[in-house]
Amino acid sequence: MIDRRILLASVASLLGLAAFRWLRASPAVLARRFSSGDYRPIYGSDPGAVARAQSEQRDPLYAAVARITIEEGERDVSEVTAAAMAALAPLLSSRRPPG
């Protein structure tokens, strides 16, 4: 088992100035998304339990490295895209070389 503190420190140092974005959604929303279709058999008969377990494991890592967190919720793709672009704009403008 990898020590989570070492992993977090390693990932954070590798990311450096990267603009890592976390599109956060609740386990219930995620479970609804991956419970449809036979192409995701790894989630078994209780996709909600799998989504909750994954969130418990992944959320601390994502929270530690994300420079931007976008609450996705029930928004559609265009709303999430607009929120992501708005959140990225200040980061992108600060990186542009002078004219």
N, C-alpha and C positions, 0 to 999 in steps of 0.2 A: 504494500500500500504506500502510495506517495504521500509524504507529509504535505498537507494542504497549504501550510505557511510558506514552504519552499516553492510550491507550485505557483502560488499567488505572486510571490516576489519575482520568480523567474518570468512569468507571463508579463507582469507589469514592466519589467526591465526590457523585455523584447519588444513590447509595443511602443515604447518610447513616446514619440509624438503622434502616433497613429490615432485617428479619430474613431475609436471603437464605439459602435452604437449597439445598444441593447434594446430590441423591440420587445418589451415586457408585456406578457399577457398572463392572465390567471390560469391556473391548472385546468379549471373548468372549460375555459375557452379553448385551450390547447387540446384537451381531450375530445371536445366536439369536432375539432378539425381532423384529428388523426384517427377517429373512430370509424370514419366512413371509408369503405373500400377494403378489398382483400389485399391490397398492395402493402399494407403495414401490419403484418402478422405479429410483430414483436410486442405489440401492445396487448395482445391476449383479450380476455373477456372483460377486463376492468381497466379501460384506458384512463379513467380518472385517477386510479391508484398509481398507475405508471407516471402520469403527468405530475401528480403531487410529489412522488419520490424523486423524479428528475428535477423538479423545481427546488426541492430541499437541497439536492446535491449541487446544482448548477448556479442557483441564484447568488450565493455568496461570491463565487468566482466572477460571474458577470458583473455584479455590483462593484467589485474591487477594481475591475479593469475598464469599465465603461466610462467614457468621458461624457457621453450623452445617453440618457435613458428616455425612451419614448414609451409611454403607456399606450398600448395598442387597444386593449379592451375590445369593444365590438365595432370599432371604426372600420370603414372600408379601405381598400388599398390606396385610393387617391388621397384620403385624409391622412393616412399614415405616411405616405410619401411626402405630402406637403409639410407635415410636422417634422419629418426627418430633414428635409431640405432647409426648413427654417432654423432648426437646431444646428445644422452644419454651417450655415452661412457665416456666422462670426468666426468660426475656426478657419474656414477657407479664406476669408478675406484677410485674416492676419498672417497667412502664409504666402500671400502673393508677393513676388519680388517688386520693389519699387519700379515705377514706370519708366 
